[in-house]
Amino acid sequence: HNFPVSNRKCYMVIITGDNGTIDGQGAVWWKSFRSHSLNYSRPHLVELVSCDDVVVSNLTFINSPAWSIHPVYC
């Protein structure tokens, strides 16, 4: 998968903004899905795997085809 933000086995991860919005454009993904033109499953906006000391602040995540923020073993 291609995630806009993806980190694995990281320490002290900070994802911050100036009260902005990250738009996953889920409607575009669903349109492609319905036309059977995709070869992959729904992507997340942010995926963090085995990360410690993670801070996410001052951002809004919208319209993700799957999870907006997907922490795994964090």
Buried (B, 14 or more C-beta within 10 A) or exposed (E): EEBBBBBEEBEEBEBEEEEEEBBBEBEEBBEEBEEEEEEEEBBBBBBBBEBEEBEBEEBEBEBBBBBBBBBEEB
